[in-house]
Amino acid sequence: MATIEDVARTAGVSASTVSYVLSGKRSISAPTRRRVEKAIQQLGYRPHAGARALASSRTNVLALMAPLRAGVDVNVIMQFVSGVLLRAREHSHDVLLLTQDDVSGAERVGSGSMVDGIVVMDVEAHDERLPSLARLRQPAVLIGLPADPGTLSCVDLDFEAAGRLGLEHLARRGHRRVAFLGPPPEVVARHTSYADRVLRGFTVAARDEDVHARTVETPTTRDGVVASVDALLEQEPDLTALLVHNEAALPHVLARLAELGRRVPDDLSVVTISPADVAAAQIVPVTGIDIPAERIGHVAVDMVMARIEDDEPAETRLLTPVLTERGSTRAAP
């Protein structure tokens, strides 16, 4: 394997000159640069990641903390991950994926200078990782909005506005008895940021619109969904609409309604908060507030790169929710 000294001998320059060509830290004449680049190509030289980091103070690696906790929908998580990976590649960065539910993970990758910046997912309202992230030299961007982000940047869908939009869409169609089938109990118990915010938006809008609203923490298994839907309809026989914010539960909800002879939208209107492909792929395509997971991943990388390259200040960006009609709602009976 070729070394930097081999490149230097072939190009007829010093090893430090090769290092300056690689790092760009010092101006090198065009003829000398061309000789060095030709030698690198001829020998197939690949600088060691550690040496490259020392030379440029950059690793060209981002960390993505995506803990696979109980209750998360891995298929949806991977849409966010895909967005981060694709945008990082456009910025000539690789991605180190951390999936452990480990508070010390950020400190490990940060203190060891393994990465240039960190993107953090599954953010809780009072997230234990935030103090460690705030102390790091590398900038961090949260996909989520904690109660107090401090000096950390955040990006997410405006889930509070999404909860309001879903309820208001149904209220405008005359629905006055609406239920919210939300994330599973373990997600709610952790006070995951998006879960708290969407429920807050739904509850406030129901009060403002004078709508009788029920909220249900919904399991993701078929048996759990069946039990939740059956209990809800028994307790609320006059229910006319559902807002579902639980991608894994959504197909089971629709299947159970069909088994019970409840037609969508003739008997029961349904709105979902989910990625567009999830809403469109159901047995009844569902009108939905689409979660632009891949786009959020793109924005998160752009934000962390802006802090790395231009030392941009911390900021919060909340994407405006948009409702897409797919025919699963109608005027209340």
Secondary structure by P-SEA (a helix, b strand, c coil): cccaaaaaaaacccaaaaaaaaaccccccaaaaaaaaaaaaaacccccaaaaaaacccccbbbbbccccccccaaaaaaaaaaaaaaaaaacbbbbbbcccccaaaaaaaaaccccbbbbccccccccaaaaaaaccbbbbbcccccccccbbbbccaaaaaaaaaaaaaaaacccbbbbbcccaaaaaaccaaaaaaaaaaaaaaaaaccbbbbbbccccaaaaaaaaaaaaaacccccbbbbccccaaaaaaaaaaaacccccccbbbbbbccaaaaaaccccccccccaaaaaaaaaaaaaaaaaccccccbbbbbbbbbbbcccccccc
